[in-house]
């Protein structure tokens, strides 16, 4: 005999497993600090690459003027300003990444908790019909 409640629950679980569940299961394999730390490191590397690409484009855009002004400017002040800008960009990206991936991790964990609860409910429905 078919149990409508079990069929609805199994359909919902199968839909979750094929869609959102794949991402959440991959996230759920990590500890919170490991997952967020890995994402922040990736973000710092990406921000560093992006910063140096944009900086190189800025220098190359008006290279002739830059080369003429390089003898007039204080290179230590110039380097200090570049490092400050780099620090602001990298810290900004790291903080934003931390916030976004903390939210994603908590959302995935909550979703997985709901999924496992539905699995337990399905198991109890099978047990109830067995007896």
C-alpha positions as CSV (number, residue, x, y, z in Angstrom):
1,X,0.0,0.0,0.0
2,X,1.3,3.4,-1.0
3,X,1.7,6.0,1.7
4,X,1.1,9.5,0.4
5,X,3.0,11.2,3.1
6,X,6.1,9.0,2.5
7,X,6.0,9.6,-1.2
8,X,5.8,13.4,-0.7
9,X,8.7,13.3,1.7
10,X,10.8,11.1,-0.6
11,X,10.1,13.4,-3.5
12,X,11.1,16.5,-1.4
13,X,14.3,14.7,-0.3
14,X,15.3,13.6,-3.8
15,X,14.7,17.1,-5.1
16,X,16.9,18.5,-2.4
17,X,19.7,15.9,-3.1
18,X,19.9,16.7,-6.8
19,X,19.8,20.5,-6.4
20,X,20.8,22.5,-3.4
21,X,21.8,19.5,-1.5
22,X,25.0,18.9,-3.5
23,X,26.4,22.3,-2.6
24,X,25.3,22.0,1.0
25,X,26.8,18.6,1.4
26,X,30.1,19.8,0.0
27,X,30.0,22.7,2.5
28,X,28.9,20.5,5.4
29,X,32.0,18.3,5.1
30,X,34.1,21.1,6.5
31,X,34.4,22.6,10.0
32,X,33.2,26.2,10.0
33,X,36.6,27.7,10.6
34,X,38.2,25.5,7.9
35,X,35.6,26.4,5.3
36,X,35.6,30.1,6.0
37,X,39.4,30.3,6.3
38,X,39.9,28.6,2.9
39,X,37.5,31.0,1.3
40,X,39.2,34.0,2.9
41,X,42.6,32.8,1.7
42,X,41.2,32.4,-1.9
43,X,39.8,35.9,-1.6
44,X,43.1,37.4,-0.5
45,X,44.9,35.8,-3.3
46,X,42.3,37.0,-5.8
47,X,42.4,40.5,-4.4
48,X,46.2,40.6,-4.5
49,X,46.2,39.6,-8.2
50,X,43.4,42.0,-9.0
51,X,45.2,44.9,-7.2
52,X,48.5,44.4,-9.0
53,X,46.7,44.1,-12.4
54,X,44.8,47.3,-11.8
55,X,48.0,49.0,-10.5
56,X,50.0,47.9,-13.5
57,X,47.2,49.2,-15.8
58,X,47.2,52.5,-13.9
59,X,51.0,52.9,-14.4
60,X,51.0,51.8,-18.0
61,X,48.1,54.1,-18.9
62,X,50.3,57.2,-18.7
63,X,53.7,55.6,-18.5
64,X,55.5,58.6,-20.0
65,X,54.3,61.0,-17.4
66,X,55.0,58.5,-14.6
67,X,58.6,58.1,-15.8
68,X,59.0,61.9,-15.9
69,X,57.6,62.3,-12.4
70,X,59.4,59.4,-10.9
71,X,62.5,61.5,-10.4
72,X,60.5,64.3,-8.7
73,X,58.5,62.1,-6.3
74,X,59.5,60.7,-3.0
75,X,59.6,56.9,-3.7
76,X,59.1,55.9,0.0
77,X,55.9,58.0,0.2
78,X,54.7,56.6,-3.1
79,X,55.4,53.0,-1.9
80,X,53.8,53.7,1.4
81,X,50.6,55.0,-0.3
82,X,50.5,51.9,-2.6
83,X,50.9,49.6,0.4
84,X,48.1,51.4,2.2
85,X,45.8,51.1,-0.8
86,X,46.8,47.4,-1.1
87,X,46.0,46.8,2.6
88,X,42.6,48.5,2.3
89,X,41.7,46.5,-0.7
90,X,42.8,43.1,0.7
91,X,41.3,43.7,4.2
92,X,38.1,44.9,2.6
93,X,37.9,41.8,0.4
94,X,38.7,39.5,3.4
95,X,36.1,41.0,5.6
96,X,33.4,40.9,2.9
97,X,34.4,37.3,2.1
98,X,34.2,36.4,5.8
99,X,30.7,37.8,6.1
100,X,29.4,36.2,2.9
101,X,30.8,32.8,3.6
102,X,29.8,32.8,7.3
103,X,26.2,33.4,6.1
104,X,26.5,30.7,3.4
105,X,27.9,28.2,5.9
106,X,25.2,28.8,8.5
107,X,22.5,28.6,5.8
108,X,23.9,25.3,4.4
109,X,24.2,23.8,7.9
110,X,20.6,24.8,8.7
111,X,19.5,23.3,5.4
112,X,21.4,20.0,6.1
113,X,19.9,19.8,9.6
114,X,16.4,20.1,8.1
115,X,17.4,17.4,5.5
116,X,18.6,15.0,8.1
117,X,15.5,15.6,10.2
118,X,13.4,14.7,7.2
119,X,15.4,11.6,6.7
120,X,14.7,10.6,10.3
121,X,11.0,11.3,9.8
122,X,11.0,9.1,6.7
123,X,12.8,6.3,8.6
124,X,10.2,6.5,11.3
125,X,7.4,6.4,8.8
126,X,8.9,3.2,7.4
127,X,9.2,1.7,10.9
128,X,5.6,2.7,11.7
129,X,4.3,0.9,8.6
130,X,6.5,-2.1,9.3
131,X,4.8,-2.9,12.6
